[in-house]
Structures are given as C-alpha cells and as structure tokens.
C-alpha cells in the first residue's frame, strides 16, 4: 500500500515540524511520502495528491482562526483515512472523539494527549473499538497499519455511490464491504407476523435506552440511521428469499411495509421493489443458506449476555462475517441447533432461531465504549 503522512504545524509563517509525526512516518515500512509542517496554503496542494495513495494519515495542525483543510474523503472516497485529535486535559469525551472521526469519515483516529514530555496515544475506529493505547508511537502506527491492511484485504465494492448523502450516516464506512444490489423482476407475496414486529419494537426500545436515545421522541434533526442502526436489522426466511428491512427507514418503528424480499443468484444480490435492502442482507441470506433450520435473525449493535464471541472484528456488510460466524458455531459444541446467540467482536450480535419463541427474552447488554482490543 502507498501511504501519505501529513502532520506538523501549518500556518502563515511557514509552520514547524513535529517530532511525533516524524517517528510515526519512520515506523511505516510501506512506500510512503511525508509532509511535516509548512505554509498553510500548501495544504490545498497536498490535498490534491491524496487520490494517489491507499492510506492517508491527515494530522496537520492548523491555527483555530484559519479554516480547516481536511476533506480527504470528499476528494478520494477509496482512501483509508487516519485522522487525529488533540485532547489535552480530557477536553473531549470519547463520544465526542468518535463523532469527530465520523464527521471526517476516518477509518481510524489518533487521540493525542500530552502528559509531561510524552504523548498518550489512543487509536480507535468509528464503532468505538480501541486498537492501541499507550505512549509508543511506533507501536500505535504498527497496529494501525495492521488493521488497515486487514480492512483492505476483505471484500470491497468496485464503486462508491452517494458517499456524501447526509442521510446515510456512516455509509462511507460500511458500503466499501457491501455487495452490489440488482433489481429483481419478481414480486413475491409474503407475511410478516404481528408477533415478530412486536418483538422487534420491544428490543428497539431496549437498544436505544442502552445508547441513551429516546426512541419515542420525534427528532427530525437526527439522521434516520441513528435510529435504524441502533434499533436492529431483522430478517426472516421465506423460501429462497430473505425478508429484510429496507435501508434508511425514516421512522423509528418498523411496519409491515418496511420489509422487502431479497435473494442471491449467481453470486449477485437481488432485491424486489423500489427500495434497497439493509446493508447486512447478503450476510443474512448466506447464513440462511448454510443454517437450513434457522428461520429468523436479529442483528443488533449490542452484545448478548453470556453469548460466545467471534474471533475477528469485521465491519458491517463484509461477507467474511459469514465464515467467522459459521466457524464459531462449528467450534462451540454447547450451541443448540435450533437457535444460536453469537456476539460479533467489536461490532454487535446475531440472534438466530428456528422458531420465533426462541427469540423472546434475550438478555442484551451494551457494548463497552471504548471497547479495547489486544
């Protein structure tokens, strides 16, 4: 991978190099380029170069009275971005820091906090998973590059559509791993049980309480995915189809009209109707294909108490999640064949069952934020 590192002070007087950025750069073994301090107006020229790289560490320090120049993802959506945020005296909460990273569409963020003559460093992703915590910039860089190489190795789309749609919060993060969708010609008739909708609504309130969001309040300022991602991504089997929730539902509770059939044929994902399916649809379909006795799935971004964990942290929409889940089931002999409760490490959980009654009274617990990974 080709790596660009931009750091140090950029101001009207010519700027200043950063020793920390220099050490970060020296820790990278891949093909690389460094801009460490300089004139503020140089940042616009440097920004035009980002499209030629696979990874960009954009950590330029700019005076607060100057406009920020850091729109890397707008110019190069394919680039994996590493941003930074100074947090001396804990000015920002961890939630503030993750929101900052999301606003920049960063794949990883370096929190930097000066303690005496050293910098405390915490590296985390948009889902609040911490990949390094300590004072060793070389180790922080090494672990960051290892994570980025892994993300680069898993299934990625060939196109990047609507990455700047303000209603699709974090779509830029999930969509690179999603499977392309195709409109199907058939329109099958299907039934969604009232009991299933009631169960989903019950869990929706629980999930949002865990995230500190009042689901019953109307808040037009919140993007719909704030509610939908926290609520859950449910599905049910119907013949060759998986009946899944639509993408970007604008209201908080699902209704029968919010579900659509989808299926995979010749390794292509097809959906019926005018609305695209949930980003996790291909994972659900492939799980139904492999677990033929399972008829219902609820995917949430919370954990299930006492459930087993997968080994790897895999982003939403990446089909590698299927292999990870099936391997977890195969290696754990304590799981019942009519239902599987599995925690997706650093991500959430899957509750899968043959009968709807087996999904009742699941004991969910919130994911820790931050969530530290070794």
N, C-alpha and C positions, 0 to 999 in steps of 0.2 A: 504494500500500500504506500502511496505517496502522502507525506504528511507536511502540512504547513503550520508553523507556530508563529503567532503574533502576540507580543507581550511587551512589557515595559511601559514607560510613560510616553505618551504622545501629546505634545502641546505646541503652542505657537512659538516657543523658544528653541525647539529642536529636540526636546524630550530627554529621556535618560534610560539607560539600560537597566534591566532587572537581573540581579544575580540568581534569583529563584527561577526565572524563565530560562536563563542560560543553562542551569542544571537540568531543568525539565527537557530542554532541547537535546542536551548531551546524553540523556537517558534513552533516547529513541534510536533504535537500530535501523529503521527503515529509511528509504530515500526521503530526504527532508529539506526544508528551507526555513530560515529564521528571519524575522523582522523584530528586533528587540529595541524598542524606543525609536523616536523620530519626530518629525513635524506632523502636526495634527492633519494637515491637508494631504499627507501621504497615505492616510488610511483609506481614502476613496480609491486611490490607485491600487493599493494592496487588495482591497475588496474585490476588484475585478479579476484577480488571479485565483480566487478560491475555487472556481469551477474546474480548475486543472488538477485538483487534489481529491483524495479519498477521505482524508481526515483533516480537520482544521481545528487547532487549538486557538480560539479567539479570546485573548486575555489582555487586550490593550487597556491601559489605564488612562482615562480621559478626564480632564477637569469637569466638575459638575456644571460649570457655566457654559460649556460647549455642548452642542448636540451630539448624542451618542451615535457612533457609526459601528453597527454590528449586525446588520441584516444579512448574514451569511446565507441562511436557508432560502431567502427570497431569490437570491441570485443562483444558488446551486442546491436545489432540493435533495439531490442524491448524496451530498456530502454528509459525513458523520461529524457533528459539531460538538466540541468540548468548550464550554463557557466557564467563567469564573465569577465569584462574588466575594468581596471583602466583607468580613463580618466581625470586626473588632468589637470587643465588649458585648458580644452577643446582641447586636442591634436588631438582627432579624431572627425570627423564629424559623424552625425547619420548614414549616408550611410555607412561609414567605419565600424561602430559598427555592423550594421546589416549584412554586408558581413563577418565580423569576426564570428558572431554567425552561419551564414550559413556554413562557412568553417568547423566549429566544429560539424555541424549537430545538433545544440542545439535547443530544443523546446522553451526555454526561455533564455534570457541573462540579467544578472545584470550589469548595468553600475554603477561604483563606483567612486565617485569624492569627495576628501577630501576638506571640506570647514571649516577652523578654526579647531575646535576639533570634528566636526561631519562629517559623510559621507552622501553626497547626493546620493540617490539611484533611478535609473530608471530601471524598468523591462519591457522588450518588447519581442515580438516574431519575427520570420523570415519575416513576412509580414509588420513589422513596427508598429504593434499595441502595445501601451503602456498600461500596466496593473497596474502599480504603479509608482508614482513619489513623492518623499519626503525624509524625514530623519528618518523614523520609520522602522527599520529592521524587527521588529515583524510583522508589518502590511504588509510590502513588501513580507515577507515569507508566510503569511496567504493568501494573494491574489494569489501568485504564486501557492501554493498548491491547491487552489480552481480551478484555471484554469487547472492545470494538472489532477485533479480528473475529471473535465468535459471532457477533451480530452480522458481520459481513459474509460469514460462511453459510448462514441459514437461508431458507427460501426467501427470495426477494422478487418483487414485481418488476416488470420491464418499464412500466410507465408510472408517472406520478401525477395524479389528477386532483385538481381542486385542493392543493395543499394549503392554500391560504383562505379557504372558506371559514369565516369566523364562527359559523355554527357547528363546525366539526372539530371540537376541542380534542387535541392530541391525535387527530387523524394522521398528521405528519409522522407520528411515532409508530402507529400501528400499521398503516397501509403498506409500507415497504415490504411487509411479510405476508400480505394477503394474496389470495388467489384471484385472478381476473374473473369477473362475472359476465355471463351471457344471458340474454333474454330468451326464455323458453316460449314455445308456441302453445303448449298445453295449459289448461286452466282447471285443475282437479278440484272437486268439491271435498272439503274436509271439515272436521268438527273439533272445536276446542272446548273441552269440558268447563263448565262453570266452576267446578271444584278446583281445577288447575289454576284458573285465573285468580280465584280467591286465595289460593296458596301463594302464588307469586306476589299478590298485593300484600299479604301478611309479611313476607320476607322483605319486600321493598321498604316497608316502614322500618323494620329492624336494621337493614343495611344502612339506611340514611341516618338513623339515630347513631350508629357507630361512627359515621363520618361527620356528625354534627350538622346535618342538613335536615330542615323540617320539610318533609315531602308534602305535607298538607298545605303549605303556604304557596301561594302563587308568587312567582318571582320572574318576571319577563326578562330581567337582566342576566339571568343565568343561561348559558348555552344549554340546549337540551341534553347533550351528552353528560353534563354534570349529574343530571338525574338518571339518565339511562345506564351509564357505566356503573354507577353505584347501585342501581336497582337490581340488576341481574340480566343475563342473557339466557332465556329459557328456550327449550325446543321439545318436540315430541316426534316420534316415528309415525309415519303414515305410508305404508307400502314402501315404494322406492324413495319416497320423499322424506325430508326432514322439515317439519313445520316450525319455522323460526320467526323471531321477532324482526320487524323492519329496522333498518338502520335510521338513526336520528329521529326517534319518536319525539314529538314536540310537547307531549303531555306526560304527566308523571305516572299514571296507572295504565297498564296495558288493557286493551279491549280486544274483542274477537277479530275485529277488522285490522288489527295491528300485526297479524301473523300472515306469513306467506310460505308457500311450498318451495323447496329448493332441492336440487339433486346434482350428483356428479356423474358425468358420462364422458368416456374417453379422456379422463383427467381434466375435464373442463367443468366449472361450476355454473349451473343454470338456475335461474330463479323465475318464478311465474308472476306476472303482473307488472305494474309500473314502478314498484318500489324495490330498491336493492335490499338484500338481507343483511343481518348482523355480521360484523367483521369476523366472528368466530364460526360462521356457518360451515366452512369446509372441515373444521375440526370436529364439529358435532356429527356431520354426515359420515366421516371416516370412522368415528367411534361407533356409530350405529352399524356400520358395515362389519366391523370386527367383533363387536359385542352384540350378537344377534338376539340375545334375550333382554336387552335393555330397550325401554320404550320412552323414557323421559330423561332429560338432562336439565340441570340448573347450574349455570356458571356464574359465580359471583366474584367480587374482588375482596372478599373476606375469607378467613380461614374457618374450617370446621373443627370443633373441639375434638382432640384425640385422634383425628384422621392422620393417615400416613402422608409423607411428603415425597414429591418427585425430587430428583437429584439436581436438575438444571433449572436456571431461571430463563424462561423462554417468553418473548413478547407475545401479546395478543395477536392472533391471526396467523402465527407461524405454524405450518403444518407439522413441524418437528415435535410439537406438543403431543400429537397422537402417539408417536413412537415412545415418547417419555412416559405417557400415561399407561400404555399397554405393557411396557417393561415393568412399571411399578406394580401393576396388577399381577403379572406373571411371577414376580419375585416375592410377593407377600401372600403367603398361604392362608392368612387369617381372614382375608376378604371374602364376603359372601357373594355367590354368583348372581343373585337376584338384585343386588344393589352394591354400588361402590361409592364410598366417600373418600375423595383424594384431594389433598392440598397441593396446589401448584406453587412451588417455591418462589417466593418473591413476587407473587402475582395474585393468587386468589384460590379458588377451589372449584371442584366439579362434584356435584351430587347426581349420580346416575342410578336409575332404578327400573325394574320391570313393571311394578305397579305403583300407581300414584300414592297409595297409602304409605309406601316406604319413604316418601319424601316429606312426610309430616314430622314436625317436632325436631328438626335438625338443630343442633346446638352450634350456632355460629359465634365466632369471636373476631374482633377486629384485627387486621394485620398491624403489627407494630410499625410505628412511624417515628424515627427512621428504623429500617429493618436492615441489620448488619449481616453481611455475607463474608465468610472467610475466603 
